Amino acid sequence: STRVYQGTARADLRAMVDRLHTLMIGVEPDRTFVIDIDPVIGLERGVARGGAEDRFESLGLEFQQRLAQGFRALAAEYPDRVRLIDGSGPPQEVAARVRSAL
């Protein structure tokens, strides 16, 4: 998520984020699941959830659209590792999709 949140959605810093990741972490996860949902719906859910952690929701729909685009691009870049999971429907259906992708 750092590659998308800090490297793509907020600024064009992807190359720098990748270099820092290599220097500081040096490993990639075996599998990454991205719950893919329409940015409008995701923003509505985040706002409805409320709470103190709303800083990403407060950045608006355009930011949410950049996030979605960034995560989809990450899945295309790492097709062997990153799986897009359809996030529509009830939580139990989404969970079943994740289990199926395992």
TAJO-V967574 format. One record per pair of residues at least 24 apart in sequence whose ideal C-beta (glycine too) atoms are under 10 Angstrom apart, sorted by the first residue. I is the first residue (numbers start at 1). J is the second residue. D is the distance in whole Angstrom. If there is no record, write none. Layout:
BEGIN
{{I | J | D} {I | J | D}}
END
This chain:
BEGIN
{{1 | 32 | 9} {1 | 34 | 9} {1 | 67 | 9} {1 | 70 | 9} {1 | 71 | 8} {1 | 74 | 9} {3 | 70 | 8} {3 | 71 | 9} {3 | 73 | 9} {3 | 74 | 6} {3 | 77 | 9} {3 | 78 | 10} {4 | 34 | 9} {4 | 66 | 8} {4 | 67 | 6} {4 | 68 | 9} {4 | 69 | 9} {4 | 70 | 4} {4 | 71 | 5} {4 | 72 | 10} {4 | 73 | 8} {4 | 74 | 6} {5 | 56 | 8} {5 | 63 | 10} {5 | 66 | 10} {5 | 67 | 7} {5 | 70 | 8} {5 | 71 | 10} {7 | 70 | 8} {7 | 74 | 10} {8 | 66 | 7} {8 | 67 | 8} {8 | 69 | 8} {8 | 70 | 4} {8 | 71 | 9} {8 | 73 | 7} {8 | 74 | 8} {9 | 56 | 9} {9 | 59 | 8} {9 | 62 | 10} {9 | 63 | 6} {9 | 64 | 9} {9 | 65 | 9} {9 | 66 | 4} {9 | 67 | 5} {9 | 68 | 9} {9 | 69 | 8} {9 | 70 | 5} {9 | 71 | 9} {10 | 56 | 10} {10 | 59 | 8} {10 | 63 | 8} {10 | 66 | 8} {10 | 67 | 10} {10 | 70 | 10} {14 | 70 | 9} {14 | 73 | 9} {14 | 74 | 10} {28 | 78 | 8} {28 | 81 | 7} {28 | 82 | 10} {29 | 78 | 10} {29 | 81 | 7} {29 | 82 | 9} {30 | 80 | 10} {30 | 81 | 7} {31 | 80 | 9} {31 | 81 | 6} {31 | 82 | 8} {31 | 83 | 7} {31 | 101 | 8} {31 | 102 | 8} {32 | 71 | 9} {32 | 74 | 8} {32 | 75 | 8} {32 | 78 | 7} {32 | 81 | 6} {32 | 82 | 5} {32 | 83 | 7} {32 | 84 | 10} {33 | 75 | 10} {33 | 82 | 8} {33 | 83 | 5} {33 | 84 | 8} {33 | 85 | 5} {33 | 94 | 10} {33 | 97 | 9} {33 | 98 | 6} {33 | 101 | 7} {33 | 102 | 9} {34 | 68 | 9} {34 | 70 | 10} {34 | 71 | 5} {34 | 72 | 8} {34 | 74 | 7} {34 | 75 | 6} {34 | 82 | 6} {34 | 83 | 7} {34 | 84 | 5} {34 | 85 | 7} {34 | 87 | 9} {35 | 71 | 9} {35 | 83 | 10} {35 | 84 | 8} {35 | 85 | 5} {35 | 86 | 8} {35 | 87 | 4} {35 | 88 | 10} {35 | 94 | 6} {35 | 97 | 9} {35 | 98 | 8} {36 | 68 | 7} {36 | 71 | 7} {36 | 72 | 7} {36 | 75 | 8} {36 | 83 | 10} {36 | 84 | 5} {36 | 85 | 6} {36 | 86 | 6} {36 | 87 | 5} {36 | 88 | 9} {36 | 94 | 10} {37 | 64 | 10} {37 | 68 | 8} {37 | 85 | 9} {37 | 86 | 8} {37 | 87 | 4} {37 | 88 | 7} {37 | 89 | 10} {37 | 94 | 9} {38 | 64 | 9} {38 | 65 | 10} {38 | 68 | 8} {38 | 87 | 8} {38 | 88 | 8} {39 | 63 | 9} {39 | 64 | 4} {39 | 65 | 5} {39 | 66 | 9} {39 | 67 | 7} {39 | 68 | 5} {39 | 69 | 9} {40 | 64 | 8} {40 | 65 | 9} {40 | 68 | 10} {41 | 87 | 8} {41 | 88 | 8} {42 | 67 | 8} {42 | 68 | 8} {42 | 87 | 8} {43 | 67 | 10} {45 | 87 | 10}}
END
